Amino acid sequence: MLRLIGSIILGAAVAFGLFYIMAKLVENTGEPGEQPPPPPVINIIMQEPDEATNTRVRTPPPPPPPPQEPPKVEVVEPDTSEPDMTGFSLNIPSVDTGAVGVNIGGIGAMQDGEATPIFRIDPKYPPEAARDGKEGWVQLSFTINEVGGVEDVEVIDADPKRIFDREAKRALRKWKYKPKVEDGVAIRQPGLKVRLDFTLDNG
């Protein structure tokens, strides 16, 4: 019985003590809490712009140089000389055009007449043919135009075939004529023919 009374008293004392401690913990003293430190003061000083730096002076571009005159092109006369091939002779017959009353070197009014040759160039002997000792001929047809140039060069026949054709055509295209004149007017003269012989001089 005494033990039970003692336990009740001890329990009441412990409960009272706990309530007291809890009351102290939640007790509000009414004093303000710790104030935060004041924020730092930052002074911003705007620097005046430097006029000498910010002022941009536009310099006008220099005037373009005057246009240069194009270089003068020297007119080089075509080289009519052909390399001398030892042991090579070329028989170029004249083209019979029946020229009458034509003054090749004259200056003035054009006189009526057939075309007259004023410049011819010998064809080159193909190196392969010369090396192999081949000879032959090429018969060509061509046209003399109004200014004396040679056009429409075609191979009619050749012996041997295709050996001397290219050099014969190349040379004939460089020939120059005084054109055919009728009633004082230069005209074309088609259908002309010439045979170029390629022979080797064994001596």
Backbone torsions as a table, in degrees:
resi	resn	phi	psi	omega
1	MET	NA	-43.4	179.2
2	LEU	-67.7	-36.9	179.7
3	ARG	-64.0	-39.2	-179.2
4	LEU	-66.0	-40.9	179.7
5	ILE	-66.5	-38.8	-180.0
6	GLY	-66.1	-38.1	179.4
7	SER	-65.6	-38.4	-179.8
8	ILE	-65.9	-43.2	-178.7
9	ILE	-64.6	-41.6	-179.3
10	LEU	-66.2	-40.8	178.7
11	GLY	-64.5	-39.8	180.0
12	ALA	-65.5	-37.4	-179.5
13	ALA	-66.3	-41.6	179.7
14	VAL	-65.5	-42.7	-179.3
15	ALA	-64.0	-41.0	179.0
16	PHE	-62.7	-42.6	179.4
17	GLY	-61.9	-40.9	179.7
18	LEU	-65.7	-41.5	178.4
19	PHE	-62.9	-35.5	-178.1
20	TYR	-67.9	-44.5	180.0
21	ILE	-63.3	-41.2	-179.5
22	MET	-66.0	-36.0	178.4
23	ALA	-65.3	-36.4	178.0
24	LYS	-68.4	-36.9	-178.3
25	LEU	-67.1	-38.3	-176.9
26	VAL	-94.6	5.8	-178.2
27	GLU	-69.2	133.5	178.6
28	ASN	-101.5	114.7	-178.0
29	THR	-75.9	-16.5	-178.8
30	GLY	83.0	-0.2	178.4
31	GLU	-86.3	142.2	-180.0
32	PRO	-65.7	148.5	179.3
33	GLY	-72.4	-179.8	-177.1
34	GLU	-68.0	125.6	-179.1
35	GLN	-76.6	140.6	176.0
36	PRO	-68.6	152.2	179.3
37	PRO	-64.3	146.8	-180.0
38	PRO	-63.7	144.8	179.5
39	PRO	-66.6	147.7	179.0
40	PRO	-68.7	147.3	-179.7
41	VAL	-94.6	123.2	179.6
42	ILE	-109.0	118.3	178.0
43	ASN	-93.2	117.0	178.0
44	ILE	-100.4	118.1	-178.6
45	ILE	-109.7	117.0	178.7
46	MET	-82.1	121.6	179.8
47	GLN	-84.5	135.3	179.7
48	GLU	-64.2	134.4	-179.7
49	PRO	-64.5	144.6	178.2
50	ASP	-81.9	113.5	-177.0
51	GLU	-62.2	-35.5	-178.4
52	ALA	-66.7	-28.1	-178.7
53	THR	-84.2	-41.0	-174.7
54	ASN	-82.8	-14.1	-179.1
55	THR	-84.5	117.9	-178.4
56	ARG	-101.7	122.7	-179.3
57	VAL	-101.1	120.6	179.7
58	ARG	-86.0	120.3	178.6
59	THR	-94.8	123.6	-179.1
60	PRO	-63.7	141.1	179.6
61	PRO	-65.7	152.3	179.2
62	PRO	-65.9	149.8	179.9
63	PRO	-63.8	145.4	179.9
64	PRO	-64.9	148.3	179.1
65	PRO	-65.9	151.4	179.3
66	PRO	-63.7	145.2	-179.3
67	PRO	-61.1	137.2	-180.0
68	GLN	-85.5	145.1	177.2
69	GLU	-70.5	138.7	178.3
70	PRO	-62.3	145.5	-179.6
71	PRO	-62.8	143.4	179.0
72	LYS	-74.6	132.1	-179.9
73	VAL	-94.9	122.2	178.5
74	GLU	-78.0	131.4	179.0
75	VAL	-82.0	116.2	-179.4
76	VAL	-99.9	123.2	178.0
77	GLU	-65.9	139.8	179.3
78	PRO	-62.6	141.9	179.8
79	ASP	-79.8	111.0	-176.6
80	THR	-88.7	-7.3	-179.1
81	SER	-80.7	142.6	178.9
82	GLU	-112.3	149.9	178.4
83	PRO	-61.7	140.0	-179.7
84	ASP	-78.8	111.8	178.8
85	MET	-97.9	113.3	-178.1
86	THR	-60.7	132.9	178.2
87	GLY	78.4	20.5	-178.1
88	PHE	-123.1	126.1	175.4
89	SER	-127.8	139.7	-176.6
90	LEU	-123.7	124.9	179.4
91	ASN	-99.3	107.8	179.8
92	ILE	-110.7	102.9	179.0
93	PRO	-72.5	154.0	178.6
94	SER	-72.7	152.1	178.0
95	VAL	-90.4	116.6	-176.4
96	ASP	-80.7	103.6	179.0
97	THR	-110.0	-0.4	178.9
98	GLY	66.0	43.6	-176.6
99	ALA	-67.4	134.4	177.3
100	VAL	-138.2	137.8	173.9
101	GLY	60.9	34.8	-178.9
102	VAL	-112.2	124.2	176.4
103	ASN	-102.1	104.5	-173.5
104	ILE	-64.9	-41.1	-175.5
105	GLY	-93.6	1.6	-174.8
106	GLY	-75.3	157.9	177.6
107	ILE	-125.3	132.1	178.7
108	GLY	141.1	-147.9	-178.0
109	ALA	-67.9	141.4	-179.4
110	MET	-76.9	133.3	179.2
111	GLN	-96.4	149.2	179.7
112	ASP	-66.1	145.6	177.8
113	GLY	162.5	170.8	178.9
114	GLU	-79.8	169.6	179.1
115	ALA	-65.5	143.1	-178.9
116	THR	-128.2	131.3	-179.8
117	PRO	-69.4	136.3	176.5
118	ILE	-123.0	-14.2	179.6
119	PHE	-156.5	129.4	177.2
120	ARG	-134.8	150.7	178.4
121	ILE	-129.0	135.4	179.9
122	ASP	-75.7	138.9	175.7
123	PRO	-71.7	156.0	176.4
124	LYS	-80.2	142.5	175.9
125	TYR	-80.3	122.7	-178.8
126	PRO	-56.0	130.4	-178.2
127	PRO	-58.4	-38.0	-179.0
128	GLU	-65.2	-41.0	179.5
129	ALA	-67.0	-40.0	178.6
130	ALA	-65.1	-39.4	179.9
131	ARG	-65.3	-38.0	-178.6
132	ASP	-88.0	-0.4	179.6
133	GLY	71.2	29.3	-178.3
134	LYS	-87.6	139.7	174.0
135	GLU	-123.6	163.2	179.8
136	GLY	176.2	-164.3	-179.9
137	TRP	-152.7	159.6	178.7
138	VAL	-135.8	127.0	175.7
139	GLN	-102.3	128.6	-172.8
140	LEU	-124.9	150.1	168.2
141	SER	-114.2	148.4	-177.3
142	PHE	-158.0	171.4	179.8
143	THR	-125.1	138.5	172.4
144	ILE	-100.6	120.4	-176.9
145	ASN	-82.9	-173.9	-173.7
146	GLU	-67.1	-20.8	-179.6
147	VAL	-105.5	8.0	176.1
148	GLY	92.1	5.2	177.6
149	GLY	-83.7	162.7	-178.6
150	VAL	-102.5	129.9	-179.7
151	GLU	-133.2	172.1	172.7
152	ASP	52.8	45.3	179.9
153	VAL	-76.0	123.6	179.6
154	GLU	-135.5	146.0	176.8
155	VAL	-85.8	122.7	176.9
156	ILE	-86.8	-47.3	-178.3
157	ASP	-155.8	157.8	179.3
158	ALA	-158.3	151.7	176.5
159	ASP	-146.3	113.4	-2.4
160	PRO	-75.7	168.2	-176.6
161	LYS	-73.8	138.6	168.8
162	ARG	61.1	14.8	178.1
163	ILE	-91.1	-45.5	-176.9
164	PHE	-108.5	3.1	-172.9
165	ASP	-60.1	-50.2	-172.5
166	ARG	-63.8	-45.6	-179.0
167	GLU	-68.3	-35.1	178.1
168	ALA	-65.5	-44.1	179.0
169	LYS	-66.6	-40.4	-179.1
170	ARG	-62.8	-41.1	-179.9
171	ALA	-70.2	-42.4	-177.1
172	LEU	-63.7	-34.3	179.9
173	ARG	-65.3	-18.9	-179.7
174	LYS	-92.3	-3.7	179.1
175	TRP	-70.2	150.3	179.0
176	LYS	-126.7	142.3	-178.9
177	TYR	-131.4	156.6	163.3
178	LYS	-83.1	117.8	-169.5
179	PRO	-65.1	162.9	175.8
180	LYS	-67.1	138.0	-176.2
181	VAL	-124.9	128.9	173.6
182	GLU	-130.7	125.7	-178.1
183	ASP	55.6	36.7	177.3
184	GLY	77.7	7.7	-178.1
185	VAL	-120.6	130.0	177.7
186	ALA	-72.5	135.5	-178.9
187	ILE	-130.0	164.6	176.6
188	ARG	-73.8	149.8	178.7
189	GLN	-131.9	90.0	-178.8
190	PRO	-85.1	173.2	172.2
191	GLY	74.9	19.2	177.5
192	LEU	-81.3	152.5	-177.9
193	LYS	-132.0	149.5	176.0
194	VAL	-151.3	149.1	177.6
195	ARG	-119.3	127.7	178.3
196	LEU	-108.2	123.0	-179.5
197	ASP	-100.0	133.8	177.2
198	PHE	-111.3	110.8	179.7
199	THR	-130.8	149.9	178.0
200	LEU	-102.3	133.3	176.8
201	ASP	-89.4	100.8	-177.2
202	ASN	-72.5	-16.4	178.0
203	GLY	-79.0	NA	NA
